[in-house]
Amino acid sequence: MNRINGKNSVKLVSVVMLSVSLMACQSSHEKVTTVTPSNNQSGTGTQSSSGETADGSDRKLTVVEGSAQKDNQELAVERIHRLEGSNIEAWLSDHEVKVSTTKLLKAGTNTEEPKYSYTTSIVDLSTEEQREVKVHQPSQAIVKEYVSPDGKFSFVQKWKDKYTADNFIKNLSTGKSIAVKGDNYMELGGWLNNDTYILAAGSMEGRGDIRQIATDGTFTNLAIEDKDVEIFNRFTVSNGRIYYTDSKNNLKYLEAGKTQPSILVEGVWDFEISPDSKHIAVTTVSAPGKLGTELIIYDSVGSQKGSLIAKGELMSYLAWSPDSSRLAFDVYTTEKSGMNGVYIFDSASGKVSPLGSSYSPVGMAYYPKYPLTWSPSGKRLGITIEDNKSIIVTQVIDFK
């Protein structure tokens, strides 16, 4: 459904030659930690490739050799599960994952495309047992459900095909669903509060309607007066605000009941808001003529929290743990001494620690093929990379 999810379609373009290699139960050779800025460095200055903000203040990236055991206790790895040829479709519980497995049946030739088989299974990580489940037939709808913050309602989408969906509001106490009228081409949106769901419905022409949907199924169109947006690639809703990026790489927000957005951060490539809405992880746009991006943490009003978290040539995925205590991200840098691999940022301590890093020559690099995914408790992290033998492999990391 690359038509449906604008975020993933954009990311697939940027994920090129990232190097990831996980090392289980091994002390990391380096640790990256943040440096707390002075009071005059906590603003929203834009980031340049030199590490200076537009107002001239420095953001520092400190690498500490020989990480101490105390600093790495929160990243102690208990076990790594290896799921050959599989990617995670969904976490069903903290120990069960639904996976899709791809197998090569016949290699391609000059005249024929390669042939593959696809199966869907549920894996019990506590026993390593797998049971195959029936996949959706093309005629069946794919259902996606988003529960309100208070757990009383859910917004339900039934995708008839990769372009169109039927929408419903479901009362979780009664099980009854109310149809929401209107065409829908995208799944971008979220709960504004307990009683209102915001949906960027999309359109075959232009950015389409922004619908403010009530729990009784009725809605009004929300006007966003912004000439710098033709289509929403990144659009999300959190704690009474709408957040999105415009064509000039500005991260903007819109307060409930208003039509004029405000700029939160400039020079943004991607962003991810923590589930508790207290932190926004932002990756920056490369400077003209240069290759590189940086990861910075802001609070919900756009003030920088701490200093520069990470830097590299490419970053593909950001993933907050369900309790907002950790942010997983990956970095690729050509230089061996640069940041490479998957890292974890601890939002309480401000520490950044590598899960493991390696470097591979051009043409042999491995990179995340799917978003990084946390288990419901945040004690497990799933990472899917390329694999020479089984096309892809998912490694599920169990933290102690």
C-alpha angles and dihedrals in degrees: 000000000000088000091059104051112051093183096059094043090056093046094052088064093053099044101093127149099342116168119222129166124161122213115199123217093354128128111243118244093223141020128206116214133179127242116225109238126226118256093267091058099060098087132103100265115158118250126244126199091252092065094254126119122231089259091057099254120136128241111201131210111199122195114197114200119221101020115224120243091237092060093049100047092101090057098048107140118219100181145344120220115206116208107189118219091355141119126194115253096178144341108243093183137338092283102029126073131180109224137184114218124203122198128184110234099175130008118237124255135195089275104029135055118234116264124228138183123218127203134174120218142169114231122203103210093195093060101018088232120146129201122189119232131197115265124227114272115232090252093055122089121243108230125211123183132194118193121215119246092256093047094237100110139023134205109227128198123191109194111210090185137341092284108043139041139182114228131212141176110223125201103218095200094055100024091228120139129208119204117237111214125226139069118285128197102163139042098218115132146071147202112299090192137330093294106035134062119193116210127187094206096187127209142225084242121042128333096312130209127332104214125203102204123196124209090255090063097253121123145184127210113251116219117219111189101209123130091188095071122077096156132006113241095164117029128151141155127224136167099338097323138096115220127192143146123243132211091272093058095254119146105222135184133203123204119223112273095019132104101196114080126211128219112249101176132359128219096032125163098174139351140191126196118215116243091248089053092232099111136041118199110208131189115201132229117253116255114255110281093009135097116224147089137200135211119225131173120222133179122241093274096050102262115141114248111211118324139298109327102193143344135198144129096275138011118185111176138030121189128177118206114245092256092047092237096117139034119203118202140157130226135192124198127170094219114081090222092056129088112287130167137018120329137187123219116203108213094201099050099025091230124144118204131180121236087205135310139207142164127232128188119256110283093027100064122126122212139175110280096188135028118284108256132202126208116243092264095044091236093112132050125195120210123181118199138166117277128197094216104037104024091241136011130197118214115198111201118211111205120207 
